[in-house]
């Protein structure tokens, strides 16, 4: 793997559990819920997306809608 490429990490049980919670409570699709859960779990201060459905997560993470 080249150094300038991000590496793949495993998904922790805590992040997976949060993804399951977000999926159930906000009706997100599994990949979207895991995306948001990983951002939240790793203390990202904002999530940039072009998917307006992420707006409902604004109480957990600052969501910026592109477009």
Biopython code that builds the backbone (N, CA, C, O; Angstrom):
import numpy as np
from Bio.PDB.StructureBuilder import StructureBuilder

atoms = [
    (1, "UNK", "N", (0.844, -1.175, 0.000)),
    (1, "UNK", "CA", (0.000, 0.000, 0.000)),
    (1, "UNK", "C", (0.892, 1.242, 0.000)),
    (1, "UNK", "O", (1.909, 1.295, 0.692)),
    (2, "UNK", "N", (0.493, 2.226, -0.782)),
    (2, "UNK", "CA", (1.229, 3.483, -0.817)),
    (2, "UNK", "C", (0.965, 4.268, 0.457)),
    (2, "UNK", "O", (-0.110, 4.163, 1.047)),
    (3, "UNK", "N", (1.933, 5.043, 0.874)),
    (3, "UNK", "CA", (1.811, 5.820, 2.116)),
    (3, "UNK", "C", (0.741, 6.896, 2.038)),
    (3, "UNK", "O", (0.151, 7.250, 3.059)),
    (4, "UNK", "N", (0.475, 7.430, 0.830)),
    (4, "UNK", "CA", (-0.484, 8.531, 0.715)),
    (4, "UNK", "C", (-1.925, 8.048, 0.619)),
    (4, "UNK", "O", (-2.843, 8.858, 0.501)),
    (5, "UNK", "N", (-2.128, 6.744, 0.668)),
    (5, "UNK", "CA", (-3.482, 6.207, 0.628)),
    (5, "UNK", "C", (-3.953, 5.892, 2.049)),
    (5, "UNK", "O", (-3.182, 5.402, 2.874)),
    (6, "UNK", "N", (-5.227, 6.179, 2.323)),
    (6, "UNK", "CA", (-5.735, 5.827, 3.651)),
    (6, "UNK", "C", (-5.761, 4.314, 3.824)),
    (6, "UNK", "O", (-5.959, 3.574, 2.860)),
    (7, "UNK", "N", (-5.567, 3.873, 5.021)),
    (7, "UNK", "CA", (-5.630, 2.434, 5.278)),
    (7, "UNK", "C", (-7.024, 2.061, 5.743)),
    (7, "UNK", "O", (-7.764, 2.888, 6.276)),
    (8, "UNK", "N", (-7.360, 0.823, 5.534)),
    (8, "UNK", "CA", (-8.640, 0.322, 6.011)),
    (8, "UNK", "C", (-8.459, -0.158, 7.435)),
    (8, "UNK", "O", (-7.501, -0.861, 7.756)),
    (9, "UNK", "N", (-9.373, 0.223, 8.260)),
    (9, "UNK", "CA", (-9.343, -0.240, 9.641)),
    (9, "UNK", "C", (-10.578, -1.084, 9.905)),
    (9, "UNK", "O", (-11.538, -1.071, 9.136)),
    (10, "UNK", "N", (-10.534, -1.790, 10.966)),
    (10, "UNK", "CA", (-11.708, -2.576, 11.318)),
    (10, "UNK", "C", (-12.707, -1.684, 12.037)),
    (10, "UNK", "O", (-12.337, -0.671, 12.631)),
    (11, "UNK", "N", (-13.935, -2.056, 11.979)),
    (11, "UNK", "CA", (-15.003, -1.314, 12.628)),
    (11, "UNK", "C", (-15.148, -1.841, 14.054)),
    (11, "UNK", "O", (-15.399, -3.028, 14.260)),
    (12, "UNK", "N", (-14.992, -0.969, 15.018)),
    (12, "UNK", "CA", (-15.100, -1.411, 16.414)),
    (12, "UNK", "C", (-16.544, -1.785, 16.742)),
    (12, "UNK", "O", (-17.484, -1.352, 16.076)),
    (13, "UNK", "N", (-16.689, -2.583, 17.762)),
    (13, "UNK", "CA", (-18.026, -2.988, 18.202)),
    (13, "UNK", "C", (-18.840, -1.772, 18.629)),
    (13, "UNK", "O", (-20.044, -1.716, 18.379)),
    (14, "UNK", "N", (-18.196, -0.796, 19.272)),
    (14, "UNK", "CA", (-18.904, 0.415, 19.703)),
    (14, "UNK", "C", (-19.436, 1.202, 18.505)),
    (14, "UNK", "O", (-20.576, 1.668, 18.521)),
    (15, "UNK", "N", (-18.612, 1.349, 17.471)),
    (15, "UNK", "CA", (-19.051, 2.069, 16.270)),
    (15, "UNK", "C", (-20.166, 1.301, 15.566)),
    (15, "UNK", "O", (-21.130, 1.899, 15.088)),
    (16, "UNK", "N", (-20.035, -0.013, 15.504)),
    (16, "UNK", "CA", (-21.073, -0.828, 14.882)),
    (16, "UNK", "C", (-22.384, -0.702, 15.654)),
    (16, "UNK", "O", (-23.447, -0.563, 15.048)),
    (17, "UNK", "N", (-22.319, -0.749, 16.978)),
    (17, "UNK", "CA", (-23.525, -0.610, 17.809)),
    (17, "UNK", "C", (-24.169, 0.757, 17.608)),
    (17, "UNK", "O", (-25.393, 0.860, 17.527)),
    (18, "UNK", "N", (-23.358, 1.800, 17.528)),
    (18, "UNK", "CA", (-23.890, 3.132, 17.281)),
    (18, "UNK", "C", (-24.555, 3.189, 15.904)),
    (18, "UNK", "O", (-25.613, 3.800, 15.754)),
    (19, "UNK", "N", (-23.948, 2.563, 14.910)),
    (19, "UNK", "CA", (-24.551, 2.502, 13.577)),
    (19, "UNK", "C", (-25.910, 1.822, 13.603)),
    (19, "UNK", "O", (-26.852, 2.268, 12.948)),
    (20, "UNK", "N", (-26.000, 0.751, 14.358)),
    (20, "UNK", "CA", (-27.282, 0.048, 14.499)),
    (20, "UNK", "C", (-28.317, 0.947, 15.158)),
    (20, "UNK", "O", (-29.476, 0.977, 14.744)),
    (21, "UNK", "N", (-27.899, 1.678, 16.184)),
    (21, "UNK", "CA", (-28.799, 2.610, 16.875)),
    (21, "UNK", "C", (-29.266, 3.721, 15.925)),
    (21, "UNK", "O", (-30.450, 4.054, 15.894)),
    (22, "UNK", "N", (-28.336, 4.291, 15.153)),
    (22, "UNK", "CA", (-28.693, 5.365, 14.214)),
    (22, "UNK", "C", (-29.622, 4.857, 13.122)),
    (22, "UNK", "O", (-30.540, 5.559, 12.697)),
    (23, "UNK", "N", (-29.378, 3.639, 12.676)),
    (23, "UNK", "CA", (-30.239, 3.050, 11.653)),
    (23, "UNK", "C", (-31.664, 2.894, 12.178)),
    (23, "UNK", "O", (-32.627, 3.222, 11.485)),
    (24, "UNK", "N", (-31.791, 2.397, 13.393)),
    (24, "UNK", "CA", (-33.115, 2.165, 13.972)),
    (24, "UNK", "C", (-33.824, 3.467, 14.330)),
    (24, "UNK", "O", (-35.023, 3.607, 14.091)),
    (25, "UNK", "N", (-33.095, 4.408, 14.894)),
    (25, "UNK", "CA", (-33.742, 5.625, 15.381)),
    (25, "UNK", "C", (-33.980, 6.677, 14.301)),
    (25, "UNK", "O", (-34.868, 7.518, 14.443)),
    (26, "UNK", "N", (-33.192, 6.637, 13.217)),
    (26, "UNK", "CA", (-33.330, 7.653, 12.173)),
    (26, "UNK", "C", (-33.724, 7.080, 10.816)),
    (26, "UNK", "O", (-33.895, 7.831, 9.855)),
    (27, "UNK", "N", (-33.869, 5.767, 10.727)),
    (27, "UNK", "CA", (-34.297, 5.152, 9.477)),
    (27, "UNK", "C", (-33.271, 5.238, 8.352)),
    (27, "UNK", "O", (-33.634, 5.229, 7.176)),
    (28, "UNK", "N", (-31.991, 5.322, 8.710)),
    (28, "UNK", "CA", (-30.939, 5.401, 7.701)),
    (28, "UNK", "C", (-30.656, 4.020, 7.113)),
    (28, "UNK", "O", (-30.881, 3.000, 7.765)),
    (29, "UNK", "N", (-30.165, 3.998, 5.890)),
    (29, "UNK", "CA", (-29.699, 2.752, 5.304)),
    (29, "UNK", "C", (-28.418, 2.350, 6.026)),
    (29, "UNK", "O", (-27.717, 3.196, 6.582)),
    (30, "UNK", "N", (-28.120, 1.068, 6.013)),
    (30, "UNK", "CA", (-26.974, 0.551, 6.755)),
    (30, "UNK", "C", (-25.669, 1.272, 6.436)),
    (30, "UNK", "O", (-24.980, 1.690, 7.366)),
    (31, "UNK", "N", (-25.289, 1.443, 5.149)),
    (31, "UNK", "CA", (-24.016, 2.133, 4.885)),
    (31, "UNK", "C", (-24.001, 3.573, 5.407)),
    (31, "UNK", "O", (-22.975, 4.040, 5.901)),
    (32, "UNK", "N", (-25.123, 4.271, 5.302)),
    (32, "UNK", "CA", (-25.208, 5.647, 5.792)),
    (32, "UNK", "C", (-25.090, 5.690, 7.311)),
    (32, "UNK", "O", (-24.411, 6.558, 7.861)),
    (33, "UNK", "N", (-25.745, 4.760, 7.984)),
    (33, "UNK", "CA", (-25.686, 4.713, 9.445)),
    (33, "UNK", "C", (-24.268, 4.406, 9.919)),
    (33, "UNK", "O", (-23.805, 4.988, 10.900)),
    (34, "UNK", "N", (-23.583, 3.505, 9.239)),
    (34, "UNK", "CA", (-22.204, 3.187, 9.618)),
    (34, "UNK", "C", (-21.265, 4.349, 9.327)),
    (34, "UNK", "O", (-20.336, 4.598, 10.095)),
    (35, "UNK", "N", (-21.493, 5.058, 8.239)),
    (35, "UNK", "CA", (-20.700, 6.246, 7.897)),
    (35, "UNK", "C", (-20.818, 7.276, 9.022)),
    (35, "UNK", "O", (-19.810, 7.789, 9.508)),
    (36, "UNK", "N", (-22.030, 7.569, 9.425)),
    (36, "UNK", "CA", (-22.272, 8.545, 10.491)),
    (36, "UNK", "C", (-21.724, 8.046, 11.830)),
    (36, "UNK", "O", (-21.162, 8.822, 12.602)),
    (37, "UNK", "N", (-21.889, 6.759, 12.098)),
    (37, "UNK", "CA", (-21.401, 6.197, 13.351)),
    (37, "UNK", "C", (-19.881, 6.277, 13.444)),
    (37, "UNK", "O", (-19.339, 6.603, 14.500)),
    (38, "UNK", "N", (-19.204, 5.984, 12.360)),
    (38, "UNK", "CA", (-17.734, 6.065, 12.368)),
    (38, "UNK", "C", (-17.278, 7.503, 12.576)),
    (38, "UNK", "O", (-16.333, 7.754, 13.323)),
    (39, "UNK", "N", (-17.942, 8.442, 11.923)),
    (39, "UNK", "CA", (-17.584, 9.857, 12.104)),
    (39, "UNK", "C", (-17.795, 10.284, 13.552)),
    (39, "UNK", "O", (-16.957, 10.980, 14.126)),
    (40, "UNK", "N", (-18.904, 9.871, 14.136)),
    (40, "UNK", "CA", (-19.205, 10.211, 15.526)),
    (40, "UNK", "C", (-18.231, 9.507, 16.478)),
    (40, "UNK", "O", (-17.695, 10.123, 17.399)),
    (41, "UNK", "N", (-18.015, 8.238, 16.245)),
    (41, "UNK", "CA", (-17.138, 7.439, 17.109)),
    (41, "UNK", "C", (-15.712, 7.991, 17.130)),
    (41, "UNK", "O", (-15.045, 7.954, 18.164)),
    (42, "UNK", "N", (-15.252, 8.495, 16.003)),
    (42, "UNK", "CA", (-13.884, 9.024, 15.912)),
    (42, "UNK", "C", (-13.822, 10.527, 16.168)),
    (42, "UNK", "O", (-12.833, 11.182, 15.839)),
    (43, "UNK", "N", (-14.879, 11.062, 16.753)),
    (43, "UNK", "CA", (-14.941, 12.465, 17.189)),
    (43, "UNK", "C", (-14.707, 13.473, 16.068)),
    (43, "UNK", "O", (-14.087, 14.515, 16.281)),
    (44, "UNK", "N", (-15.200, 13.162, 14.885)),
    (44, "UNK", "CA", (-15.131, 14.138, 13.795)),
    (44, "UNK", "C", (-16.011, 15.326, 14.180)),
    (44, "UNK", "O", (-17.084, 15.144, 14.755)),
    (45, "UNK", "N", (-15.567, 16.521, 13.871)),
    (45, "UNK", "CA", (-16.367, 17.678, 14.270)),
    (45, "UNK", "C", (-17.426, 18.041, 13.242)),
    (45, "UNK", "O", (-18.311, 18.847, 13.529)),
    (46, "UNK", "N", (-17.352, 17.463, 12.053)),
    (46, "UNK", "CA", (-18.423, 17.650, 11.069)),
    (46, "UNK", "C", (-18.362, 16.562, 10.023)),
    (46, "UNK", "O", (-17.329, 15.925, 9.816)),
    (47, "UNK", "N", (-19.494, 16.363, 9.365)),
    (47, "UNK", "CA", (-19.631, 15.352, 8.324)),
    (47, "UNK", "C", (-20.125, 16.050, 7.074)),
    (47, "UNK", "O", (-21.204, 16.644, 7.078)),
    (48, "UNK", "N", (-19.350, 15.986, 6.007)),
    (48, "UNK", "CA", (-19.726, 16.611, 4.740)),
    (48, "UNK", "C", (-20.360, 15.554, 3.851)),
    (48, "UNK", "O", (-19.817, 14.461, 3.687)),
    (49, "UNK", "N", (-21.500, 15.881, 3.286)),
    (49, "UNK", "CA", (-22.215, 14.936, 2.438)),
    (49, "UNK", "C", (-23.103, 15.699, 1.460)),
    (49, "UNK", "O", (-23.367, 16.887, 1.648)),
    (50, "UNK", "N", (-23.556, 15.021, 0.429)),
    (50, "UNK", "CA", (-24.553, 15.612, -0.456)),
    (50, "UNK", "C", (-25.913, 14.941, -0.244)),
    (50, "UNK", "O", (-26.841, 15.151, -1.026)),
    (51, "UNK", "N", (-26.025, 14.146, 0.800)),
    (51, "UNK", "CA", (-27.250, 13.417, 1.120)),
    (51, "UNK", "C", (-28.021, 14.158, 2.209)),
    (51, "UNK", "O", (-27.600, 14.181, 3.366)),
    (52, "UNK", "N", (-29.115, 14.746, 1.851)),
    (52, "UNK", "CA", (-29.919, 15.555, 2.773)),
    (52, "UNK", "C", (-30.474, 14.750, 3.948)),
    (52, "UNK", "O", (-30.842, 15.331, 4.969)),
    (53, "UNK", "N", (-30.538, 13.435, 3.822)),
    (53, "UNK", "CA", (-31.065, 12.606, 4.915)),
    (53, "UNK", "C", (-30.179, 12.646, 6.156)),
    (53, "UNK", "O", (-30.632, 12.313, 7.251)),
    (54, "UNK", "N", (-28.923, 13.050, 5.993)),
    (54, "UNK", "CA", (-28.023, 13.140, 7.138)),
    (54, "UNK", "C", (-28.351, 14.336, 8.027)),
    (54, "UNK", "O", (-27.877, 14.409, 9.160)),
    (55, "UNK", "N", (-29.151, 15.269, 7.529)),
    (55, "UNK", "CA", (-29.497, 16.460, 8.307)),
    (55, "UNK", "C", (-30.138, 16.089, 9.639)),
    (55, "UNK", "O", (-29.977, 16.811, 10.623)),
    (56, "UNK", "N", (-30.848, 14.993, 9.683)),
    (56, "UNK", "CA", (-31.520, 14.569, 10.914)),
    (56, "UNK", "C", (-30.543, 14.151, 12.017)),
    (56, "UNK", "O", (-30.952, 13.939, 13.159)),
    (57, "UNK", "N", (-29.264, 14.033, 11.684)),
    (57, "UNK", "CA", (-28.254, 13.659, 12.679)),
    (57, "UNK", "C", (-27.579, 14.864, 13.312)),
    (57, "UNK", "O", (-26.629, 14.708, 14.079)),
    (58, "UNK", "N", (-28.049, 16.046, 13.007)),
    (58, "UNK", "CA", (-27.368, 17.263, 13.447)),
    (58, "UNK", "C", (-27.294, 17.413, 14.975)),
    (58, "UNK", "O", (-26.511, 18.220, 15.476)),
    (59, "UNK", "N", (-28.090, 16.654, 15.705)),
    (59, "UNK", "CA", (-27.979, 16.715, 17.164)),
    (59, "UNK", "C", (-26.753, 15.930, 17.657)),
    (59, "UNK", "O", (-26.323, 16.119, 18.795)),
    (60, "UNK", "N", (-26.193, 15.063, 16.824)),
    (60, "UNK", "CA", (-25.037, 14.234, 17.201)),
    (60, "UNK", "C", (-23.727, 14.733, 16.605)),
    (60, "UNK", "O", (-22.666, 14.607, 17.216)),
    (61, "UNK", "N", (-23.816, 15.302, 15.403)),
    (61, "UNK", "CA", (-22.610, 15.743, 14.701)),
    (61, "UNK", "C", (-23.018, 16.871, 13.753)),
    (61, "UNK", "O", (-24.119, 16.857, 13.202)),
    (62, "UNK", "N", (-22.140, 17.832, 13.570)),
    (62, "UNK", "CA", (-22.437, 18.925, 12.648)),
    (62, "UNK", "C", (-22.411, 18.386, 11.226)),
    (62, "UNK", "O", (-21.381, 17.903, 10.754)),
    (63, "UNK", "N", (-23.536, 18.469, 10.554)),
    (63, "UNK", "CA", (-23.663, 17.952, 9.193)),
    (63, "UNK", "C", (-23.683, 19.138, 8.230)),
    (63, "UNK", "O", (-24.453, 20.082, 8.405)),
    (64, "UNK", "N", (-22.837, 19.075, 7.224)),
    (64, "UNK", "CA", (-22.795, 20.101, 6.171)),
    (64, "UNK", "C", (-23.254, 19.451, 4.884)),
    (64, "UNK", "O", (-22.638, 18.498, 4.406)),
    (65, "UNK", "N", (-24.335, 19.964, 4.323)),
    (65, "UNK", "CA", (-24.884, 19.437, 3.078)),
    (65, "UNK", "C", (-24.259, 20.194, 1.913)),
    (65, "UNK", "O", (-24.301, 21.424, 1.868)),
    (66, "UNK", "N", (-23.684, 19.458, 0.975)),
    (66, "UNK", "CA", (-23.052, 20.035, -0.213)),
    (66, "UNK", "C", (-24.067, 20.024, -1.350)),
    (66, "UNK", "O", (-24.752, 19.027, -1.576)),
    (67, "UNK", "N", (-24.152, 21.114, -2.042)),
    (67, "UNK", "CA", (-24.999, 21.136, -3.240)),
    (67, "UNK", "C", (-26.270, 21.733, -2.998)),
    (67, "UNK", "O", (-27.093, 21.824, -3.909)),
]
sb = StructureBuilder()
sb.init_structure("model")
sb.init_model(0)
sb.init_chain("A")
sb.init_seg("    ")
for serial, (resi, resn, name, xyz) in enumerate(atoms, 1):
    if name == "N":
        sb.init_residue(resn, " ", resi, " ")
    sb.init_atom(name, np.array(xyz, "f"), 0.0, 1.0, " ", f" {name:<3s}", serial, name[0])
structure = sb.get_structure()
